[in-house]
Amino acid sequence: METSRPQRLVKRTSTWTGLERLRESFAGRLVTPGDAGYDEARRVWNATADRRPALVAGCATPADVIAALRFARDENLVVAVRGGGHSYPGFSTCDDGVVIDLGPMQEVTVDPDRRIATVQAGALLKGLDTATQRHGLVCPSGAVGHTGVAGLTLGGGLGRLMRRFGLTIDNLIDVDLVSADGRQIRASEDEHPDLFWGLRGAGANFGVVTSLRFRLHPAGPDIVAGAAVWPAERAHEVAETFRQWSISAPDDLTAAFSVFLAGDEFGPDLAGRPVVVIAAAHLGRDSAVARDLAPVRALRPALDTFARISYLDMQTASDDYYAWGRRNYWKGVLLTDLPRATVDILVDRLLAAPSERCGFGMITMGGAIRRVADEDSAFSGRGANWWLTTEALWDDPVDDEAHFAWGRDSLAQLRRVAVATNYVNDLGQPGEHNLRDIYGDARYERLVALKCAWDPENVFRLNQNITPR
Ligand SMILES: Cc1cc2nc3c(=O)[nH]c(=O)nc-3n(C[C@H](O)[C@H](O)[C@H](O)COP(=O)(O)OP(=O)(O)OC[C@H]3O[C@@H](n4cnc5c(N)ncnc54)[C@H](O)[C@@H]3O)c2cc1C
């Protein structure tokens, strides 16, 4: 149902001299409060980010991006840039400003001979995976199909194939973007290499990315994936095995360790109970899979679902669980160690959760990620062993505070034990963390210099913001 147009926006939009001019040349769709489809156009993944932009500019071309950006700057309106709309804190929307929505730009083209994908910046992971799998190729990316390629890549890109093929940024060839002053720029190792360095790990700060090119690798059409499940009483015993096994396994295997409340799909013995789960994806042959999963199977899980499945099915298996439009509080940390105290916190916090869809998951890093030199990109945390995420998911706004508090407290406890650093793509609101600590002094100073060069007025500030001096 459409909501009525707030008075202050009626007044504001009526004074925009440039809006009619923008409409004349705009190939995509411009939606303002009161227009049909406004509520749909302003929606982002996390329902707690319920904002009312003055204009959602659904861009169909880079020229649209330039025009929308110029309009926002002329009218002195704040700019939010939206790829897939998955930002946990809701950075890709805003109140009273302009959302530059790349959603209409979803084309993915694959050159199978050169093993390169060219991806428009509104594409989602599912679009990238579907297009590349037609040629038996993959680009390592994230674990949920409706995540945006652009936002995920610009922060780093961690996922199920990263130990074998690296982070998503490690496969990035070049990026086309519209700069704060409206120029079309290409950044790569050869063109604007400094900017290309910053785009890989702090990338939402420097412009509106319109297209990305990635190196691809042969994999699929199937892969071994699945999970082994135990009641949470066995958490320490399972974690003991996971700790060494997951980081010393061959790169073909990427494993995850999770703690949550089992749903009905886990069967009558486990449903409703706290469980620990080792999930894994394995790119190898059956004999290698059997060898590498043996230590996990030796722990006699209550449930073992490992099987050869389609790569595309694996990549979209969680899409419904993490559906758009629910309320979410997610944050992550990167760990070097996994001491008993961390496992205790995970189990204790699960038992203290305010509702059934709260839990923790950690995915193993290392492998190819660590073979890229730390200073080669702005991404911070290549030395970590695990990426741990705290997740809370609920529907009723009345329950917001209980879930926010649970997430905050869980992270505060984890931070006291064994945190290396953070992944910028799963930080919360500015003010909740210190970006200088996360990037480190040298990297942070380099990013500030880049920001001063490319966006001195901080037009792109709705992100994990590198503030220009
Ligand atoms: C369900 C879910 C699963 C996830 N799984 C993973 C995972 O497996 N691996 C992983 O690494 N991360 C994962 N993430 C985190 C994800 O990488 C970040 O939320 C990421 O920022 C999402 O990108 P987006 O384009 O969808 O989001 P958006 O909200 O559109 O954008 C996020 C940020 O990037 C900026 N941005 C987006 N597009 C552009 C562009 N074209 N040019 C410039 N800036 C842009 C936005 O302004 C904003 O600051 C997941 C998130 C969710 C919600």
The ligand as a MOL file (V3000), in Angstrom:
LIG
                    3D

  0  0  0     0  0            999 V3000
M  V30 BEGIN CTAB
M  V30 COUNTS 53 58 0 0 0
M  V30 BEGIN ATOM
M  V30 1 C 21.7890 -12.2110 3.4190 0
M  V30 2 C 23.2050 -11.7060 3.3070 0
M  V30 3 C 24.2270 -12.5820 3.0120 0
M  V30 4 C 25.5360 -12.1150 2.9060 0
M  V30 5 N 26.5280 -13.0060 2.6090 0
M  V30 6 C 27.7760 -12.5570 2.3980 0
M  V30 7 C 28.7980 -13.4410 1.9840 0
M  V30 8 O 28.5980 -14.6330 1.8460 0
M  V30 9 N 30.0330 -12.9180 1.7630 0
M  V30 10 C 30.3100 -11.5960 1.9200 0
M  V30 11 O 31.4440 -11.1990 1.6910 0
M  V30 12 N 29.3570 -10.7390 2.3420 0
M  V30 13 C 28.1090 -11.1860 2.5710 0
M  V30 14 N 27.1390 -10.3240 2.9810 0
M  V30 15 C 27.5080 -8.9250 3.2620 0
M  V30 16 C 27.4900 -8.1430 1.9680 0
M  V30 17 O 28.7170 -8.3280 1.2990 0
M  V30 18 C 27.2960 -6.6580 2.2380 0
M  V30 19 O 26.0760 -6.4410 2.8790 0
M  V30 20 C 27.3700 -5.8670 0.9380 0
M  V30 21 O 27.6100 -4.5240 1.2310 0
M  V30 22 C 26.1090 -6.0180 0.1480 0
M  V30 23 O 26.2240 -5.4220 -1.1020 0
M  V30 24 P 24.8960 -4.9500 -1.8570 0
M  V30 25 O 25.2910 -4.3790 -3.1540 0
M  V30 26 O 23.8860 -6.0140 -1.8280 0
M  V30 27 O 24.3900 -3.8670 -0.8280 0
M  V30 28 P 23.9920 -2.3390 -0.8990 0
M  V30 29 O 23.2040 -2.1190 0.3340 0
M  V30 30 O 23.3680 -1.9700 -2.1810 0
M  V30 31 O 25.3900 -1.6150 -0.7900 0
M  V30 32 C 26.2630 -1.8110 0.2910 0
M  V30 33 C 27.2940 -0.6620 0.3220 0
M  V30 34 O 28.0050 -0.6630 -0.9030 0
M  V30 35 C 27.7580 0.5510 -1.6130 0
M  V30 36 N 27.5520 0.2320 -3.0180 0
M  V30 37 C 26.7130 -0.6990 -3.5290 0
M  V30 38 N 26.7880 -0.7040 -4.8530 0
M  V30 39 C 27.6870 0.2360 -5.1970 0
M  V30 40 C 28.1800 0.7100 -6.4270 0
M  V30 41 N 27.7450 0.2120 -7.5760 0
M  V30 42 N 29.0990 1.6960 -6.4180 0
M  V30 43 C 29.5400 2.2120 -5.2390 0
M  V30 44 N 29.1020 1.8230 -4.0530 0
M  V30 45 C 28.1800 0.8430 -4.0300 0
M  V30 46 C 26.5180 1.1520 -0.9880 0
M  V30 47 O 26.4680 2.5230 -1.1120 0
M  V30 48 C 26.6460 0.7100 0.4560 0
M  V30 49 O 27.4940 1.5650 1.1660 0
M  V30 50 C 25.8260 -10.7510 3.1000 0
M  V30 51 C 24.7940 -9.8630 3.4010 0
M  V30 52 C 23.5000 -10.3370 3.5100 0
M  V30 53 C 22.4130 -9.3790 3.8660 0
M  V30 END ATOM
M  V30 BEGIN BOND
M  V30 1 1 1 2
M  V30 2 1 2 3
M  V30 3 2 2 52
M  V30 4 2 3 4
M  V30 5 1 4 5
M  V30 6 1 4 50
M  V30 7 2 5 6
M  V30 8 1 6 7
M  V30 9 1 6 13
M  V30 10 2 7 8
M  V30 11 1 7 9
M  V30 12 1 9 10
M  V30 13 2 10 11
M  V30 14 1 10 12
M  V30 15 2 12 13
M  V30 16 1 13 14
M  V30 17 1 14 15
M  V30 18 1 14 50
M  V30 19 1 15 16
M  V30 20 1 16 17
M  V30 21 1 16 18
M  V30 22 1 18 19
M  V30 23 1 18 20
M  V30 24 1 20 21
M  V30 25 1 20 22
M  V30 26 1 22 23
M  V30 27 1 23 24
M  V30 28 2 24 25
M  V30 29 1 24 26
M  V30 30 1 24 27
M  V30 31 1 27 28
M  V30 32 2 28 29
M  V30 33 1 28 30
M  V30 34 1 28 31
M  V30 35 1 31 32
M  V30 36 1 32 33
M  V30 37 1 33 34
M  V30 38 1 33 48
M  V30 39 1 34 35
M  V30 40 1 35 36
M  V30 41 1 35 46
M  V30 42 1 36 37
M  V30 43 1 36 45
M  V30 44 2 37 38
M  V30 45 1 38 39
M  V30 46 1 39 40
M  V30 47 2 39 45
M  V30 48 1 40 41
M  V30 49 2 40 42
M  V30 50 1 42 43
M  V30 51 2 43 44
M  V30 52 1 44 45
M  V30 53 1 46 47
M  V30 54 1 46 48
M  V30 55 1 48 49
M  V30 56 2 50 51
M  V30 57 1 51 52
M  V30 58 1 52 53
M  V30 END BOND
M  V30 END CTAB
M  END
